[in-house]
Amino acid sequence: MTTKWEADPAASFARRLGKSSHALGQTSGNASCPDVWELDNGDIAVIGTDLTPDYAGRLPTGVSVDPGERLVIIPRATLVAAKTDIPDA
């Protein structure tokens, strides 16, 4: 039996995956989101726009957003920039 994964709130930010929003031209102020980060335990943190209510009624079959979870949207360019920093396995 596999145990359910749970996020570790004590994990720290280890390194940015990809380029900052400033480097990608996605922000013009002091704001630094959207962003993708690897945590010191290997998990990934995604900073983006919370659109959970907007997508709640149109999730694909078999997809759910459980209590305590949020559906976060990031620009495609943010994930593409992070791709080179994400290991294959």
mmCIF file as gemmi writes it, N, C-alpha and C atoms, coordinates in Angstrom:
data_model
loop_
_atom_site.group_PDB
_atom_site.id
_atom_site.type_symbol
_atom_site.label_atom_id
_atom_site.label_alt_id
_atom_site.label_comp_id
_atom_site.label_asym_id
_atom_site.label_entity_id
_atom_site.label_seq_id
_atom_site.pdbx_PDB_ins_code
_atom_site.Cartn_x
_atom_site.Cartn_y
_atom_site.Cartn_z
_atom_site.occupancy
_atom_site.B_iso_or_equiv
_atom_site.pdbx_formal_charge
_atom_site.auth_seq_id
_atom_site.auth_asym_id
_atom_site.pdbx_PDB_model_num
ATOM 1 N N . MET Axp A 1 ? 0.836 -1.185 0 1 0 ? 1 A 1
ATOM 2 C CA . MET Axp A 1 ? 0 0 0 1 0 ? 1 A 1
ATOM 3 C C . MET Axp A 1 ? 0.881 1.249 0 1 0 ? 1 A 1
ATOM 4 N N . THR Axp A 2 ? 0.584 2.177 -0.871 1 0 ? 2 A 1
ATOM 5 C CA . THR Axp A 2 ? 1.33 3.42 -0.966 1 0 ? 2 A 1
ATOM 6 C C . THR Axp A 2 ? 0.715 4.463 -0.044 1 0 ? 2 A 1
ATOM 7 N N . THR Axp A 3 ? 1.552 5.181 0.664 1 0 ? 3 A 1
ATOM 8 C CA . THR Axp A 3 ? 1.04 6.242 1.521 1 0 ? 3 A 1
ATOM 9 C C . THR Axp A 3 ? 0.808 7.494 0.695 1 0 ? 3 A 1
ATOM 10 N N . LYS Axp A 4 ? -0.153 8.28 1.104 1 0 ? 4 A 1
ATOM 11 C CA . LYS Axp A 4 ? -0.487 9.518 0.402 1 0 ? 4 A 1
ATOM 12 C C . LYS Axp A 4 ? 0.64 10.534 0.601 1 0 ? 4 A 1
ATOM 13 N N . TRP Axp A 5 ? 1.043 11.155 -0.497 1 0 ? 5 A 1
ATOM 14 C CA . TRP Axp A 5 ? 2.052 12.207 -0.423 1 0 ? 5 A 1
ATOM 15 C C . TRP Axp A 5 ? 1.479 13.399 0.311 1 0 ? 5 A 1
ATOM 16 N N . GLU Axp A 6 ? 2.287 14.005 1.147 1 0 ? 6 A 1
ATOM 17 C CA . GLU Axp A 6 ? 1.904 15.243 1.823 1 0 ? 6 A 1
ATOM 18 C C . GLU Axp A 6 ? 3.055 16.227 1.725 1 0 ? 6 A 1
ATOM 19 N N . ALA Axp A 7 ? 2.718 17.465 1.474 1 0 ? 7 A 1
ATOM 20 C CA . ALA Axp A 7 ? 3.732 18.511 1.397 1 0 ? 7 A 1
ATOM 21 C C . ALA Axp A 7 ? 4.34 18.743 2.774 1 0 ? 7 A 1
ATOM 22 N N . ASP Axp A 8 ? 5.643 19.001 2.801 1 0 ? 8 A 1
ATOM 23 C CA . ASP Axp A 8 ? 6.352 19.274 4.043 1 0 ? 8 A 1
ATOM 24 C C . ASP Axp A 8 ? 6.485 20.783 4.208 1 0 ? 8 A 1
ATOM 25 N N . PRO Axp A 9 ? 5.73 21.381 5.122 1 0 ? 9 A 1
ATOM 26 C CA . PRO Axp A 9 ? 5.799 22.837 5.284 1 0 ? 9 A 1
ATOM 27 C C . PRO Axp A 9 ? 7.133 23.333 5.84 1 0 ? 9 A 1
ATOM 28 N N . ALA Axp A 10 ? 7.99 22.425 6.288 1 0 ? 10 A 1
ATOM 29 C CA . ALA Axp A 10 ? 9.298 22.829 6.808 1 0 ? 10 A 1
ATOM 30 C C . ALA Axp A 10 ? 10.368 22.867 5.716 1 0 ? 10 A 1
ATOM 31 N N . ALA Axp A 11 ? 10.051 22.366 4.52 1 0 ? 11 A 1
ATOM 32 C CA . ALA Axp A 11 ? 11.029 22.364 3.428 1 0 ? 11 A 1
ATOM 33 C C . ALA Axp A 11 ? 11.38 23.797 3.034 1 0 ? 11 A 1
ATOM 34 N N . SER Axp A 12 ? 12.63 23.991 2.655 1 0 ? 12 A 1
ATOM 35 C CA . SER Axp A 12 ? 13.117 25.329 2.278 1 0 ? 12 A 1
ATOM 36 C C . SER Axp A 12 ? 13.346 25.416 0.777 1 0 ? 12 A 1
ATOM 37 N N . PHE Axp A 13 ? 13.342 26.634 0.269 1 0 ? 13 A 1
ATOM 38 C CA . PHE Axp A 13 ? 13.644 26.865 -1.137 1 0 ? 13 A 1
ATOM 39 C C . PHE Axp A 13 ? 15.119 26.566 -1.372 1 0 ? 13 A 1
ATOM 40 N N . ALA Axp A 14 ? 15.421 25.726 -2.371 1 0 ? 14 A 1
ATOM 41 C CA . ALA Axp A 14 ? 16.804 25.359 -2.666 1 0 ? 14 A 1
ATOM 42 C C . ALA Axp A 14 ? 17.33 26.088 -3.9 1 0 ? 14 A 1
ATOM 43 N N . ARG Axp A 15 ? 16.544 26.042 -5.008 1 0 ? 15 A 1
ATOM 44 C CA . ARG Axp A 15 ? 17.01 26.713 -6.227 1 0 ? 15 A 1
ATOM 45 C C . ARG Axp A 15 ? 15.85 26.97 -7.172 1 0 ? 15 A 1
ATOM 46 N N . ARG Axp A 16 ? 15.974 28.058 -7.912 1 0 ? 16 A 1
ATOM 47 C CA . ARG Axp A 16 ? 14.987 28.372 -8.95 1 0 ? 16 A 1
ATOM 48 C C . ARG Axp A 16 ? 15.2 27.428 -10.115 1 0 ? 16 A 1
ATOM 49 N N . LEU Axp A 17 ? 14.105 26.967 -10.694 1 0 ? 17 A 1
ATOM 50 C CA . LEU Axp A 17 ? 14.166 26.164 -11.91 1 0 ? 17 A 1
ATOM 51 C C . LEU Axp A 17 ? 13.808 27.092 -13.065 1 0 ? 17 A 1
ATOM 52 N N . GLY Axp A 18 ? 14.737 27.289 -13.961 1 0 ? 18 A 1
ATOM 53 C CA . GLY Axp A 18 ? 14.501 28.19 -15.08 1 0 ? 18 A 1
ATOM 54 C C . GLY Axp A 18 ? 14.927 29.608 -14.773 1 0 ? 18 A 1
ATOM 55 N N . LYS Axp A 19 ? 14.272 30.535 -15.436 1 0 ? 19 A 1
ATOM 56 C CA . LYS Axp A 19 ? 14.603 31.959 -15.311 1 0 ? 19 A 1
ATOM 57 C C . LYS Axp A 19 ? 13.539 32.676 -14.494 1 0 ? 19 A 1
ATOM 58 N N . SER Axp A 20 ? 13.91 33.794 -13.927 1 0 ? 20 A 1
ATOM 59 C CA . SER Axp A 20 ? 12.955 34.602 -13.176 1 0 ? 20 A 1
ATOM 60 C C . SER Axp A 20 ? 11.953 35.251 -14.131 1 0 ? 20 A 1
ATOM 61 N N . SER Axp A 21 ? 10.839 35.697 -13.589 1 0 ? 21 A 1
ATOM 62 C CA . SER Axp A 21 ? 9.841 36.397 -14.406 1 0 ? 21 A 1
ATOM 63 C C . SER Axp A 21 ? 10.419 37.66 -15.019 1 0 ? 21 A 1
ATOM 64 N N . HIS Axp A 22 ? 11.329 38.31 -14.295 1 0 ? 22 A 1
ATOM 65 C CA . HIS Axp A 22 ? 11.977 39.503 -14.84 1 0 ? 22 A 1
ATOM 66 C C . HIS Axp A 22 ? 12.797 39.141 -16.078 1 0 ? 22 A 1
ATOM 67 N N . ALA Axp A 23 ? 13.56 38.043 -15.996 1 0 ? 23 A 1
ATOM 68 C CA . ALA Axp A 23 ? 14.393 37.62 -17.125 1 0 ? 23 A 1
ATOM 69 C C . ALA Axp A 23 ? 13.548 37.2 -18.324 1 0 ? 23 A 1
ATOM 70 N N . LEU Axp A 24 ? 12.339 36.67 -18.054 1 0 ? 24 A 1
ATOM 71 C CA . LEU Axp A 24 ? 11.453 36.247 -19.135 1 0 ? 24 A 1
ATOM 72 C C . LEU Axp A 24 ? 10.567 37.38 -19.651 1 0 ? 24 A 1
ATOM 73 N N . GLY Axp A 25 ? 10.657 38.559 -19.032 1 0 ? 25 A 1
ATOM 74 C CA . GLY Axp A 25 ? 9.845 39.697 -19.463 1 0 ? 25 A 1
ATOM 75 C C . GLY Axp A 25 ? 8.378 39.575 -19.104 1 0 ? 25 A 1
ATOM 76 N N . GLN Axp A 26 ? 8.06 38.821 -18.044 1 0 ? 26 A 1
ATOM 77 C CA . GLN Axp A 26 ? 6.673 38.598 -17.652 1 0 ? 26 A 1
ATOM 78 C C . GLN Axp A 26 ? 6.196 39.538 -16.557 1 0 ? 26 A 1
ATOM 79 N N . THR Axp A 27 ? 7.069 40.355 -16.034 1 0 ? 27 A 1
ATOM 80 C CA . THR Axp A 27 ? 6.676 41.282 -14.984 1 0 ? 27 A 1
ATOM 81 C C . THR Axp A 27 ? 7.489 42.557 -15.143 1 0 ? 27 A 1
ATOM 82 N N . SER Axp A 28 ? 6.917 43.67 -14.738 1 0 ? 28 A 1
ATOM 83 C CA . SER Axp A 28 ? 7.62 44.927 -14.906 1 0 ? 28 A 1
ATOM 84 C C . SER Axp A 28 ? 7.892 45.629 -13.579 1 0 ? 28 A 1
ATOM 85 N N . GLY Axp A 29 ? 7.317 45.122 -12.495 1 0 ? 29 A 1
ATOM 86 C CA . GLY Axp A 29 ? 7.515 45.757 -11.195 1 0 ? 29 A 1
ATOM 87 C C . GLY Axp A 29 ? 8.451 44.965 -10.32 1 0 ? 29 A 1
ATOM 88 N N . ASN Axp A 30 ? 8.283 45.136 -9.009 1 0 ? 30 A 1
ATOM 89 C CA . ASN Axp A 30 ? 9.099 44.403 -8.053 1 0 ? 30 A 1
ATOM 90 C C . ASN Axp A 30 ? 8.588 42.981 -7.846 1 0 ? 30 A 1
ATOM 91 N N . ALA Axp A 31 ? 7.418 42.686 -8.387 1 0 ? 31 A 1
ATOM 92 C CA . ALA Axp A 31 ? 6.849 41.343 -8.243 1 0 ? 31 A 1
ATOM 93 C C . ALA Axp A 31 ? 7.756 40.332 -8.934 1 0 ? 31 A 1
ATOM 94 N N . SER Axp A 32 ? 7.838 39.147 -8.369 1 0 ? 32 A 1
ATOM 95 C CA . SER Axp A 32 ? 8.738 38.161 -8.956 1 0 ? 32 A 1
ATOM 96 C C . SER Axp A 32 ? 8.026 36.871 -9.345 1 0 ? 32 A 1
ATOM 97 N N . CYS Axp A 33 ? 6.681 36.873 -9.328 1 0 ? 33 A 1
ATOM 98 C CA . CYS Axp A 33 ? 5.986 35.659 -9.741 1 0 ? 33 A 1
ATOM 99 C C . CYS Axp A 33 ? 5.545 35.837 -11.189 1 0 ? 33 A 1
ATOM 100 N N . PRO Axp A 34 ? 5.274 34.822 -11.906 1 0 ? 34 A 1
ATOM 101 C CA . PRO Axp A 34 ? 5.257 33.406 -11.567 1 0 ? 34 A 1
ATOM 102 C C . PRO Axp A 34 ? 6.673 32.839 -11.474 1 0 ? 34 A 1
ATOM 103 N N . ASP Axp A 35 ? 6.779 31.682 -10.802 1 0 ? 35 A 1
ATOM 104 C CA . ASP Axp A 35 ? 8.089 31.101 -10.591 1 0 ? 35 A 1
ATOM 105 C C . ASP Axp A 35 ? 7.958 29.614 -10.298 1 0 ? 35 A 1
ATOM 106 N N . VAL Axp A 36 ? 9.045 28.868 -10.525 1 0 ? 36 A 1
ATOM 107 C CA . VAL Axp A 36 ? 9.103 27.442 -10.214 1 0 ? 36 A 1
ATOM 108 C C . VAL Axp A 36 ? 10.387 27.215 -9.42 1 0 ? 36 A 1
ATOM 109 N N . TRP Axp A 37 ? 10.262 26.56 -8.261 1 0 ? 37 A 1
ATOM 110 C CA . TRP Axp A 37 ? 11.405 26.336 -7.372 1 0 ? 37 A 1
ATOM 111 C C . TRP Axp A 37 ? 11.486 24.885 -6.937 1 0 ? 37 A 1
ATOM 112 N N . GLU Axp A 38 ? 12.701 24.381 -6.819 1 0 ? 38 A 1
ATOM 113 C CA . GLU Axp A 38 ? 12.939 23.086 -6.19 1 0 ? 38 A 1
ATOM 114 C C . GLU Axp A 38 ? 13.179 23.338 -4.705 1 0 ? 38 A 1
ATOM 115 N N . LEU Axp A 39 ? 12.542 22.523 -3.866 1 0 ? 39 A 1
ATOM 116 C CA . LEU Axp A 39 ? 12.738 22.632 -2.429 1 0 ? 39 A 1
ATOM 117 C C . LEU Axp A 39 ? 13.876 21.713 -1.996 1 0 ? 39 A 1
ATOM 118 N N . ASP Axp A 40 ? 14.376 21.915 -0.785 1 0 ? 40 A 1
ATOM 119 C CA . ASP Axp A 40 ? 15.52 21.124 -0.327 1 0 ? 40 A 1
ATOM 120 C C . ASP Axp A 40 ? 15.203 19.641 -0.142 1 0 ? 40 A 1
ATOM 121 N N . ASN Axp A 41 ? 13.927 19.268 -0.17 1 0 ? 41 A 1
ATOM 122 C CA . ASN Axp A 41 ? 13.556 17.854 -0.08 1 0 ? 41 A 1
ATOM 123 C C . ASN Axp A 41 ? 13.244 17.254 -1.457 1 0 ? 41 A 1
ATOM 124 N N . GLY Axp A 42 ? 13.442 18.052 -2.525 1 0 ? 42 A 1
ATOM 125 C CA . GLY Axp A 42 ? 13.205 17.577 -3.886 1 0 ? 42 A 1
ATOM 126 C C . GLY Axp A 42 ? 11.832 17.896 -4.44 1 0 ? 42 A 1
ATOM 127 N N . ASP Axp A 43 ? 10.894 18.313 -3.589 1 0 ? 43 A 1
ATOM 128 C CA . ASP Axp A 43 ? 9.567 18.703 -4.073 1 0 ? 43 A 1
ATOM 129 C C . ASP Axp A 43 ? 9.669 20.01 -4.845 1 0 ? 43 A 1
ATOM 130 N N . ILE Axp A 44 ? 8.614 20.341 -5.567 1 0 ? 44 A 1
ATOM 131 C CA . ILE Axp A 44 ? 8.595 21.535 -6.414 1 0 ? 44 A 1
ATOM 132 C C . ILE Axp A 44 ? 7.534 22.511 -5.913 1 0 ? 44 A 1
ATOM 133 N N . ALA Axp A 45 ? 7.904 23.777 -5.817 1 0 ? 45 A 1
ATOM 134 C CA . ALA Axp A 45 ? 6.966 24.84 -5.46 1 0 ? 45 A 1
ATOM 135 C C . ALA Axp A 45 ? 6.689 25.662 -6.716 1 0 ? 45 A 1
ATOM 136 N N . VAL Axp A 46 ? 5.401 25.904 -6.986 1 0 ? 46 A 1
ATOM 137 C CA . VAL Axp A 46 ? 4.997 26.708 -8.134 1 0 ? 46 A 1
ATOM 138 C C . VAL Axp A 46 ? 4.285 27.944 -7.616 1 0 ? 46 A 1
ATOM 139 N N . ILE Axp A 47 ? 4.736 29.101 -8.06 1 0 ? 47 A 1
ATOM 140 C CA . ILE Axp A 47 ? 4.109 30.371 -7.697 1 0 ? 47 A 1
ATOM 141 C C . ILE Axp A 47 ? 3.396 30.878 -8.938 1 0 ? 47 A 1
ATOM 142 N N . GLY Axp A 48 ? 2.098 31.066 -8.835 1 0 ? 48 A 1
ATOM 143 C CA . GLY Axp A 48 ? 1.325 31.516 -9.976 1 0 ? 48 A 1
ATOM 144 C C . GLY Axp A 48 ? 0.017 32.127 -9.526 1 0 ? 48 A 1
ATOM 145 N N . THR Axp A 49 ? -0.906 32.252 -10.447 1 0 ? 49 A 1
ATOM 146 C CA . THR Axp A 49 ? -2.21 32.841 -10.171 1 0 ? 49 A 1
ATOM 147 C C . THR Axp A 49 ? -3.189 31.751 -9.769 1 0 ? 49 A 1
ATOM 148 N N . ASP Axp A 50 ? -3.829 31.92 -8.627 1 0 ? 50 A 1
ATOM 149 C CA . ASP Axp A 50 ? -4.814 30.956 -8.134 1 0 ? 50 A 1
ATOM 150 C C . ASP Axp A 50 ? -6.107 31.123 -8.92 1 0 ? 50 A 1
ATOM 151 N N . LEU Axp A 51 ? -6.425 30.117 -9.747 1 0 ? 51 A 1
ATOM 152 C CA . LEU Axp A 51 ? -7.659 30.136 -10.536 1 0 ? 51 A 1
ATOM 153 C C . LEU Axp A 51 ? -8.559 28.961 -10.184 1 0 ? 51 A 1
ATOM 154 N N . THR Axp A 52 ? -8.432 28.456 -8.958 1 0 ? 52 A 1
ATOM 155 C CA . THR Axp A 52 ? -9.225 27.311 -8.525 1 0 ? 52 A 1
ATOM 156 C C . THR Axp A 52 ? -10.717 27.521 -8.767 1 0 ? 52 A 1
ATOM 157 N N . PRO Axp A 53 ? -11.307 28.632 -8.326 1 0 ? 53 A 1
ATOM 158 C CA . PRO Axp A 53 ? -12.76 28.801 -8.546 1 0 ? 53 A 1
ATOM 159 C C . PRO Axp A 53 ? -13.133 28.855 -10.03 1 0 ? 53 A 1
ATOM 160 N N . ASP Axp A 54 ? -12.258 29.412 -10.85 1 0 ? 54 A 1
ATOM 161 C CA . ASP Axp A 54 ? -12.549 29.548 -12.274 1 0 ? 54 A 1
ATOM 162 C C . ASP Axp A 54 ? -12.589 28.205 -13.008 1 0 ? 54 A 1
ATOM 163 N N . TYR Axp A 55 ? -11.799 27.235 -12.53 1 0 ? 55 A 1
ATOM 164 C CA . TYR Axp A 55 ? -11.724 25.932 -13.177 1 0 ? 55 A 1
ATOM 165 C C . TYR Axp A 55 ? -12.53 24.851 -12.463 1 0 ? 55 A 1
ATOM 166 N N . ALA Axp A 56 ? -13.052 25.132 -11.274 1 0 ? 56 A 1
ATOM 167 C CA . ALA Axp A 56 ? -13.71 24.114 -10.446 1 0 ? 56 A 1
ATOM 168 C C . ALA Axp A 56 ? -14.826 23.378 -11.176 1 0 ? 56 A 1
ATOM 169 N N . GLY Axp A 57 ? -15.624 24.061 -11.955 1 0 ? 57 A 1
ATOM 170 C CA . GLY Axp A 57 ? -16.745 23.433 -12.628 1 0 ? 57 A 1
ATOM 171 C C . GLY Axp A 57 ? -16.421 22.784 -13.959 1 0 ? 57 A 1
ATOM 172 N N . ARG Axp A 58 ? -15.172 22.86 -14.384 1 0 ? 58 A 1
ATOM 173 C CA . ARG Axp A 58 ? -14.828 22.3 -15.691 1 0 ? 58 A 1
ATOM 174 C C . ARG Axp A 58 ? -13.543 21.48 -15.691 1 0 ? 58 A 1
ATOM 175 N N . LEU Axp A 59 ? -13.288 20.825 -14.568 1 0 ? 59 A 1
ATOM 176 C CA . LEU Axp A 59 ? -12.136 19.938 -14.489 1 0 ? 59 A 1
ATOM 177 C C . LEU Axp A 59 ? -12.405 18.673 -15.305 1 0 ? 59 A 1
ATOM 178 N N . PRO Axp A 60 ? -11.377 18.102 -15.915 1 0 ? 60 A 1
ATOM 179 C CA . PRO Axp A 60 ? -11.566 16.853 -16.663 1 0 ? 60 A 1
ATOM 180 C C . PRO Axp A 60 ? -12.022 15.725 -15.73 1 0 ? 60 A 1
ATOM 181 N N . THR Axp A 61 ? -12.659 14.728 -16.297 1 0 ? 61 A 1
ATOM 182 C CA . THR Axp A 61 ? -13.098 13.566 -15.539 1 0 ? 61 A 1
ATOM 183 C C . THR Axp A 61 ? -11.915 12.948 -14.81 1 0 ? 61 A 1
ATOM 184 N N . GLY Axp A 62 ? -12.107 12.651 -13.542 1 0 ? 62 A 1
ATOM 185 C CA . GLY Axp A 62 ? -11.052 12.041 -12.74 1 0 ? 62 A 1
ATOM 186 C C . GLY Axp A 62 ? -10.088 13.025 -12.111 1 0 ? 62 A 1
ATOM 187 N N . VAL Axp A 63 ? -10.266 14.312 -12.362 1 0 ? 63 A 1
ATOM 188 C CA . VAL Axp A 63 ? -9.395 15.343 -11.794 1 0 ? 63 A 1
ATOM 189 C C . VAL Axp A 63 ? -10.171 16.081 -10.726 1 0 ? 63 A 1
ATOM 190 N N . SER Axp A 64 ? -9.529 16.304 -9.587 1 0 ? 64 A 1
ATOM 191 C CA . SER Axp A 64 ? -10.178 17.068 -8.519 1 0 ? 64 A 1
ATOM 192 C C . SER Axp A 64 ? -9.153 17.939 -7.822 1 0 ? 64 A 1
ATOM 193 N N . VAL Axp A 65 ? -9.637 18.966 -7.188 1 0 ? 65 A 1
ATOM 194 C CA . VAL Axp A 65 ? -8.812 19.821 -6.345 1 0 ? 65 A 1
ATOM 195 C C . VAL Axp A 65 ? -9.324 19.599 -4.928 1 0 ? 65 A 1
ATOM 196 N N . ASP Axp A 66 ? -8.541 18.876 -4.151 1 0 ? 66 A 1
ATOM 197 C CA . ASP Axp A 66 ? -8.96 18.508 -2.802 1 0 ? 66 A 1
ATOM 198 C C . ASP Axp A 66 ? -8.904 19.707 -1.862 1 0 ? 66 A 1
ATOM 199 N N . PRO Axp A 67 ? -9.594 19.615 -0.74 1 0 ? 67 A 1
ATOM 200 C CA . PRO Axp A 67 ? -9.484 20.673 0.273 1 0 ? 67 A 1
ATOM 201 C C . PRO Axp A 67 ? -8.012 20.884 0.631 1 0 ? 67 A 1
ATOM 202 N N . GLY Axp A 68 ? -7.611 22.114 0.723 1 0 ? 68 A 1
ATOM 203 C CA . GLY Axp A 68 ? -6.225 22.445 1.012 1 0 ? 68 A 1
ATOM 204 C C . GLY Axp A 68 ? -5.361 22.567 -0.229 1 0 ? 68 A 1
ATOM 205 N N . GLU Axp A 69 ? -5.904 22.227 -1.405 1 0 ? 69 A 1
ATOM 206 C CA . GLU Axp A 69 ? -5.166 22.366 -2.659 1 0 ? 69 A 1
ATOM 207 C C . GLU Axp A 69 ? -5.717 23.537 -3.459 1 0 ? 69 A 1
ATOM 208 N N . ARG Axp A 70 ? -4.878 24.067 -4.335 1 0 ? 70 A 1
ATOM 209 C CA . ARG Axp A 70 ? -5.283 25.152 -5.217 1 0 ? 70 A 1
ATOM 210 C C . ARG Axp A 70 ? -4.807 24.832 -6.621 1 0 ? 70 A 1
ATOM 211 N N . LEU Axp A 71 ? -5.556 25.215 -7.621 1 0 ? 71 A 1
ATOM 212 C CA . LEU Axp A 71 ? -5.157 25.087 -9.014 1 0 ? 71 A 1
ATOM 213 C C . LEU Axp A 71 ? -4.443 26.387 -9.384 1 0 ? 71 A 1
ATOM 214 N N . VAL Axp A 72 ? -3.175 26.281 -9.724 1 0 ? 72 A 1
ATOM 215 C CA . VAL Axp A 72 ? -2.351 27.457 -9.99 1 0 ? 72 A 1
ATOM 216 C C . VAL Axp A 72 ? -1.926 27.449 -11.45 1 0 ? 72 A 1
ATOM 217 N N . ILE Axp A 73 ? -2.066 28.586 -12.096 1 0 ? 73 A 1
ATOM 218 C CA . ILE Axp A 73 ? -1.699 28.746 -13.501 1 0 ? 73 A 1
ATOM 219 C C . ILE Axp A 73 ? -0.404 29.548 -13.597 1 0 ? 73 A 1
ATOM 220 N N . ILE Axp A 74 ? 0.517 29.046 -14.443 1 0 ? 74 A 1
ATOM 221 C CA . ILE Axp A 74 ? 1.744 29.784 -14.749 1 0 ? 74 A 1
ATOM 222 C C . ILE Axp A 74 ? 1.859 29.889 -16.262 1 0 ? 74 A 1
ATOM 223 N N . PRO Axp A 75 ? 2.572 30.88 -16.772 1 0 ? 75 A 1
ATOM 224 C CA . PRO Axp A 75 ? 2.753 30.987 -18.21 1 0 ? 75 A 1
ATOM 225 C C . PRO Axp A 75 ? 3.568 29.811 -18.755 1 0 ? 75 A 1
ATOM 226 N N . ARG Axp A 76 ? 3.279 29.431 -19.97 1 0 ? 76 A 1
ATOM 227 C CA . ARG Axp A 76 ? 4.009 28.346 -20.621 1 0 ? 76 A 1
ATOM 228 C C . ARG Axp A 76 ? 5.507 28.629 -20.614 1 0 ? 76 A 1
ATOM 229 N N . ALA Axp A 77 ? 5.887 29.873 -20.862 1 0 ? 77 A 1
ATOM 230 C CA . ALA Axp A 77 ? 7.301 30.244 -20.92 1 0 ? 77 A 1
ATOM 231 C C . ALA Axp A 77 ? 8.023 29.959 -19.602 1 0 ? 77 A 1
ATOM 232 N N . THR Axp A 78 ? 7.32 30.054 -18.487 1 0 ? 78 A 1
ATOM 233 C CA . THR Axp A 78 ? 7.934 29.778 -17.189 1 0 ? 78 A 1
ATOM 234 C C . THR Axp A 78 ? 8.312 28.31 -17.08 1 0 ? 78 A 1
ATOM 235 N N . LEU Axp A 79 ? 7.41 27.417 -17.467 1 0 ? 79 A 1
ATOM 236 C CA . LEU Axp A 79 ? 7.702 25.987 -17.398 1 0 ? 79 A 1
ATOM 237 C C . LEU Axp A 79 ? 8.727 25.577 -18.448 1 0 ? 79 A 1
ATOM 238 N N . VAL Axp A 80 ? 8.649 26.131 -19.632 1 0 ? 80 A 1
ATOM 239 C CA . VAL Axp A 80 ? 9.621 25.811 -20.684 1 0 ? 80 A 1
ATOM 240 C C . VAL Axp A 80 ? 11.025 26.224 -20.23 1 0 ? 80 A 1
ATOM 241 N N . ALA Axp A 81 ? 11.14 27.383 -19.596 1 0 ? 81 A 1
ATOM 242 C CA . ALA Axp A 81 ? 12.438 27.84 -19.104 1 0 ? 81 A 1
ATOM 243 C C . ALA Axp A 81 ? 12.971 26.941 -18 1 0 ? 81 A 1
ATOM 244 N N . ALA Axp A 82 ? 12.069 26.321 -17.227 1 0 ? 82 A 1
ATOM 245 C CA . ALA Axp A 82 ? 12.475 25.447 -16.129 1 0 ? 82 A 1
ATOM 246 C C . ALA Axp A 82 ? 12.872 24.055 -16.617 1 0 ? 82 A 1
ATOM 247 N N . LYS Axp A 83 ? 12.457 23.684 -17.808 1 0 ? 83 A 1
ATOM 248 C CA . LYS Axp A 83 ? 12.646 22.328 -18.317 1 0 ? 83 A 1
ATOM 249 C C . LYS Axp A 83 ? 14.101 21.861 -18.243 1 0 ? 83 A 1
ATOM 250 N N . THR Axp A 84 ? 15.043 22.699 -18.574 1 0 ? 84 A 1
ATOM 251 C CA . THR Axp A 84 ? 16.449 22.292 -18.577 1 0 ? 84 A 1
ATOM 252 C C . THR Axp A 84 ? 16.97 21.984 -17.172 1 0 ? 84 A 1
ATOM 253 N N . ASP Axp A 85 ? 16.305 22.495 -16.143 1 0 ? 85 A 1
ATOM 254 C CA . ASP Axp A 85 ? 16.723 22.262 -14.76 1 0 ? 85 A 1
ATOM 255 C C . ASP Axp A 85 ? 16.004 21.105 -14.11 1 0 ? 85 A 1
ATOM 256 N N . ILE Axp A 86 ? 15.035 20.503 -14.796 1 0 ? 86 A 1
ATOM 257 C CA . ILE Axp A 86 ? 14.249 19.396 -14.235 1 0 ? 86 A 1
ATOM 258 C C . ILE Axp A 86 ? 14.829 18.082 -14.73 1 0 ? 86 A 1
ATOM 259 N N . PRO Axp A 87 ? 15.263 17.204 -13.803 1 0 ? 87 A 1
ATOM 260 C CA . PRO Axp A 87 ? 15.83 15.931 -14.232 1 0 ? 87 A 1
ATOM 261 C C . PRO Axp A 87 ? 14.792 15.023 -14.888 1 0 ? 87 A 1
ATOM 262 N N . ASP Axp A 88 ? 15.248 14.115 -15.724 1 0 ? 88 A 1
ATOM 263 C CA . ASP Axp A 88 ? 14.353 13.169 -16.398 1 0 ? 88 A 1
ATOM 264 C C . ASP Axp A 88 ? 13.807 12.125 -15.436 1 0 ? 88 A 1
ATOM 265 N N . ALA Axp A 89 ? 14.521 11.813 -14.394 1 0 ? 89 A 1
ATOM 266 C CA . ALA Axp A 89 ? 14.055 10.814 -13.429 1 0 ? 89 A 1
ATOM 267 C C . ALA Axp A 89 ? 14.443 11.199 -12.034 1 0 ? 89 A 1
